């Protein structure tokens, strides 16, 4: 009887373990699945939020100005009887490039009009301080941001911020996918980012892919103050 009792106790213990295992697996699976993690009360302001779409517009505007200057120069050569077949080809290519840039700018401006975006760092600061030294072609931006945002038209995004003089990496921000913020009606995805009190001239290198699979890479010369 003692032997039978001990066997029954062992069988009961094994049976309890087998019953408990499915619940343990279910519990682990539920803990591992995280969908749209909360923003932990992030409040976006015109000082702490840098929107990538604004960077793209700044890049397009700078490229449009540069391309228009190139067209003016080439056309002036042709008008003064200094044109060559090569110059005419360059003019034609520049005019086509200008059309593409203006089209991309209109699309990006339309995206901003479509979404009601939260407050963000102004794309063109009203009164930026003068640079401590000449900074030709620099775009002034407030550098006290804590977050970078993107909109649902972008599938993934990578931003590298490099010191202009040393090319040392100051910050890298990667959006592997668009994760809508619950606090802002899902129109932005938020990632933490910081310059760690850095001020001065930097190079922004941006790689973006939209929801249609189209990719774009651009760089921007920025002076953070």
C-alpha positions as CSV (number, residue, x, y, z in Angstrom):
1,X,0.0,0.0,0.0
2,X,2.8,2.4,0.8
3,X,4.4,1.8,-2.6
4,X,1.1,2.4,-4.4
5,X,0.5,5.6,-2.4
6,X,3.9,6.9,-3.3
7,X,3.3,6.2,-7.0
8,X,-0.1,7.9,-6.9
9,X,1.5,11.0,-5.2
10,X,4.2,11.1,-8.0
11,X,1.5,10.8,-10.7
12,X,-0.6,13.5,-9.1
13,X,2.4,15.8,-9.0
14,X,3.2,15.2,-12.7
15,X,-0.4,15.8,-13.6
16,X,-0.4,19.2,-11.8
17,X,2.8,20.2,-13.7
18,X,1.3,19.2,-17.0
19,X,-1.8,21.3,-16.3
20,X,0.3,24.3,-15.3
21,X,2.5,24.3,-18.4
22,X,0.0,25.6,-20.9
23,X,-0.8,28.5,-18.6
24,X,2.9,29.3,-18.3
25,X,3.3,29.3,-22.0
26,X,0.3,31.5,-22.6
27,X,1.5,33.9,-19.9
28,X,4.9,34.2,-21.6
29,X,3.4,34.7,-25.0
30,X,1.1,37.5,-23.8
31,X,4.0,39.3,-22.1
32,X,6.2,39.1,-25.2
33,X,3.6,40.7,-27.6
34,X,3.7,44.5,-27.4
35,X,1.5,46.4,-29.8
36,X,1.9,50.1,-30.1
37,X,3.7,50.8,-26.8
38,X,2.4,53.8,-24.9
39,X,4.2,57.1,-25.3
40,X,4.6,57.5,-21.6
41,X,2.9,60.9,-21.6
42,X,5.2,62.5,-24.2
43,X,4.0,66.1,-24.9
44,X,5.3,67.5,-28.2
45,X,6.1,71.2,-28.3
46,X,7.6,73.8,-30.7
47,X,10.9,73.4,-28.8
48,X,11.3,69.6,-28.2
49,X,10.1,68.1,-31.5
50,X,12.0,68.1,-34.8
51,X,9.8,66.8,-37.7
52,X,11.7,65.0,-40.6
53,X,9.2,66.3,-43.2
54,X,10.5,69.9,-42.4
55,X,14.1,68.7,-43.0
56,X,13.0,67.3,-46.3
57,X,11.3,70.6,-47.3
58,X,14.4,72.6,-46.3
59,X,16.5,70.3,-48.5
60,X,14.2,70.6,-51.5
61,X,14.1,74.4,-51.1
62,X,17.9,74.6,-51.1
63,X,18.1,72.3,-54.1
64,X,15.5,74.4,-56.0
65,X,17.5,77.6,-55.4
66,X,20.7,75.9,-56.5
67,X,19.1,74.4,-59.6
68,X,17.5,77.7,-60.6
69,X,20.9,79.5,-60.3
70,X,22.4,76.8,-62.6
71,X,19.6,77.3,-65.2
72,X,20.1,81.0,-65.1
73,X,23.8,80.7,-65.6
74,X,23.5,78.2,-68.5
75,X,20.7,80.2,-70.2
76,X,22.9,83.3,-69.9
77,X,25.7,81.5,-71.7
78,X,23.4,80.5,-74.5
79,X,21.9,84.0,-74.8
80,X,25.4,85.4,-75.2
81,X,26.2,83.1,-78.0
82,X,28.5,80.9,-75.8
83,X,26.3,77.9,-75.9
84,X,27.4,74.5,-77.0
85,X,25.6,71.2,-77.4
86,X,26.9,70.1,-74.1
87,X,25.7,73.3,-72.4
88,X,22.2,72.9,-74.0
89,X,22.1,69.3,-72.7
90,X,23.0,70.5,-69.2
91,X,20.3,73.1,-69.4
92,X,17.7,70.5,-70.4
93,X,18.8,68.2,-67.6
94,X,18.7,71.0,-65.0
95,X,15.2,72.0,-66.2
96,X,14.0,68.4,-65.8
97,X,15.6,68.2,-62.3
98,X,13.8,71.5,-61.3
99,X,10.5,70.0,-62.4
100,X,11.1,66.9,-60.2
101,X,12.2,69.0,-57.2
102,X,9.1,71.3,-57.5
103,X,6.9,68.2,-57.8
104,X,8.4,66.6,-54.7
105,X,8.0,69.9,-52.7
106,X,4.4,70.1,-53.7
107,X,3.8,66.5,-52.5
108,X,5.5,67.1,-49.2
109,X,3.6,70.4,-48.6
110,X,0.4,68.5,-49.4
111,X,1.3,65.8,-46.8
112,X,1.7,68.5,-44.1
113,X,-1.7,70.0,-45.1
114,X,-3.4,66.6,-44.9
115,X,-2.3,65.8,-41.4
116,X,-3.0,68.0,-38.4
117,X,0.6,67.9,-37.0
118,X,1.5,68.6,-33.3
119,X,3.7,71.5,-32.4
120,X,7.2,71.3,-33.7
121,X,10.5,73.2,-34.0
122,X,9.9,76.0,-36.6
123,X,11.2,75.1,-40.1
124,X,12.3,78.7,-40.5
125,X,13.0,80.2,-37.1
126,X,11.8,83.8,-36.9
127,X,14.9,85.3,-35.2
128,X,17.8,82.9,-35.3
129,X,21.0,84.2,-33.6
130,X,23.8,85.2,-36.0
131,X,26.5,82.4,-36.4
132,X,29.7,82.9,-34.4
133,X,31.6,82.4,-37.7
134,X,30.6,82.5,-41.4
135,X,28.4,79.6,-42.3
136,X,27.6,79.7,-46.0
137,X,24.6,77.6,-47.0
138,X,23.8,76.7,-43.4
139,X,20.2,76.3,-42.4
140,X,19.6,77.6,-38.8
141,X,17.6,75.4,-36.5
142,X,16.9,75.3,-32.8
143,X,18.9,72.3,-31.3
144,X,17.1,71.8,-28.0
145,X,14.9,69.0,-29.3
146,X,14.3,65.7,-27.4
147,X,12.3,63.9,-30.1
148,X,12.1,63.4,-33.9
149,X,8.8,62.6,-35.6
150,X,7.6,61.3,-38.9
151,X,4.2,60.9,-40.5
152,X,2.3,57.8,-41.8
153,X,3.5,58.3,-45.4
154,X,7.0,57.2,-44.4
155,X,7.6,53.4,-43.8
156,X,11.1,53.6,-42.4
157,X,13.6,56.4,-41.7
158,X,17.3,56.8,-40.7
159,X,18.8,60.1,-39.7
160,X,22.5,60.6,-38.9
161,X,23.8,63.8,-37.4
162,X,27.5,64.4,-37.9
163,X,29.8,67.2,-36.7
164,X,30.6,69.3,-39.7
165,X,34.3,69.7,-38.8
166,X,35.2,66.2,-37.5
167,X,32.4,64.1,-39.1
168,X,32.0,62.5,-35.6
169,X,28.6,61.0,-35.1
170,X,26.5,63.1,-32.7
171,X,23.3,61.2,-32.9
172,X,21.6,58.5,-35.0
173,X,17.8,58.0,-35.1
174,X,16.1,55.0,-36.8
175,X,12.5,54.3,-37.4
176,X,12.2,50.7,-38.4
177,X,8.5,51.2,-39.1
178,X,5.7,53.7,-38.4
179,X,4.3,53.2,-34.9
180,X,1.4,55.7,-34.5
181,X,1.4,57.8,-31.4
182,X,-1.8,57.3,-29.4
183,X,-1.5,60.8,-28.0
184,X,-1.7,62.6,-31.4
185,X,-4.4,60.7,-33.3
186,X,-1.9,58.4,-35.0
187,X,-0.5,61.1,-37.3
188,X,3.1,60.9,-36.0
189,X,5.6,58.3,-34.9
190,X,7.9,59.4,-32.2
191,X,11.6,58.5,-31.4
192,X,13.8,60.0,-28.7
193,X,16.8,62.1,-30.0
194,X,19.2,64.6,-28.5
195,X,22.2,66.6,-29.5
196,X,23.5,66.4,-25.9
197,X,23.9,70.2,-25.7
198,X,25.9,70.4,-28.9
199,X,25.7,73.6,-30.9
200,X,27.3,74.4,-34.2
201,X,27.5,73.2,-37.7
202,X,26.4,69.7,-38.6
203,X,25.6,67.5,-41.6
204,X,22.3,65.7,-41.6
205,X,22.3,62.5,-43.7
206,X,18.7,61.2,-44.1
207,X,17.5,58.0,-45.8
208,X,13.7,57.6,-46.1
209,X,11.4,55.1,-47.7
210,X,7.7,55.9,-48.2
211,X,4.8,53.5,-48.0
212,X,4.9,52.9,-51.8
213,X,8.5,51.7,-51.6
214,X,10.1,54.8,-53.1
215,X,13.4,55.7,-51.4
216,X,15.2,59.0,-51.1
217,X,18.5,60.0,-49.6
218,X,19.5,63.6,-48.9
219,X,21.9,65.6,-46.8
220,X,21.5,69.0,-45.3
221,X,24.0,71.6,-43.9
222,X,22.5,72.8,-40.6
223,X,23.6,75.1,-37.9
224,X,22.1,74.2,-34.5
225,X,21.9,76.9,-31.9
